[in-house]
Amino acid sequence: MAKLMEELASVQPGFLGIESAKEGLGITVSYWKDLNSIKLWRENIHHQAAQKQGKKVWYKYYKIRIANVEREYESSQGITPLP
């Protein structure tokens, strides 16, 4: 379902990208152009169906946070790839 939602979101107006990590606690962050783009994604009927199934089947707890990204920094110096 996560892959399907990522594919669906990627063609939504205003979609900028997605990042996900799942080791113990799973977290997915999606990036959108503006609040209206988030609203349209929230109102997407396929996304709503997936959320309903998620609440019933997969998630005992979840949190949604809407925030602005003001800056982003990145560095790959000194990072050793995991085996």
FENLINCOR-V236892 format. One record per backbone hydrogen bond with DSSP energy under -0.5 kcal/mol. CO is the residue of the C=O (numbers start at 1). NH is the residue of the N-H. E is the energy in kcal/mol with one decimal. If there is no record, write none. Layout:
co:CO nh:NH e:E
co:CO nh:NH e:E
This chain:
co:1 nh:5 e:-2.8
co:2 nh:6 e:-2.2
co:3 nh:7 e:-2.3
co:4 nh:8 e:-2.5
co:5 nh:9 e:-3.0
co:6 nh:10 e:-2.1
co:7 nh:11 e:-0.5
co:8 nh:11 e:-1.0
co:9 nh:12 e:-1.9
co:12 nh:15 e:-1.7
co:14 nh:33 e:-2.5
co:17 nh:31 e:-3.1
co:19 nh:29 e:-3.2
co:21 nh:27 e:-2.9
co:23 nh:25 e:-1.5
co:25 nh:23 e:-1.2
co:27 nh:21 e:-2.6
co:29 nh:19 e:-2.6
co:31 nh:16 e:-3.0
co:31 nh:17 e:-1.2
co:34 nh:38 e:-1.6
co:35 nh:39 e:-2.4
co:36 nh:40 e:-2.4
co:37 nh:41 e:-1.9
co:38 nh:42 e:-2.6
co:39 nh:43 e:-1.8
co:40 nh:44 e:-0.5
co:41 nh:44 e:-1.0
co:44 nh:48 e:-2.6
co:45 nh:49 e:-2.0
co:46 nh:50 e:-2.0
co:47 nh:51 e:-2.4
co:48 nh:52 e:-2.3
co:49 nh:53 e:-2.3
co:50 nh:54 e:-2.6
co:51 nh:55 e:-2.5
co:52 nh:56 e:-1.5
co:53 nh:57 e:-3.1
co:53 nh:58 e:-0.5
co:54 nh:58 e:-0.9
co:54 nh:59 e:-3.1
co:58 nh:60 e:-0.5
co:65 nh:67 e:-0.5
co:68 nh:70 e:-0.7
co:76 nh:79 e:-1.3
co:78 nh:80 e:-0.6
co:79 nh:81 e:-0.5
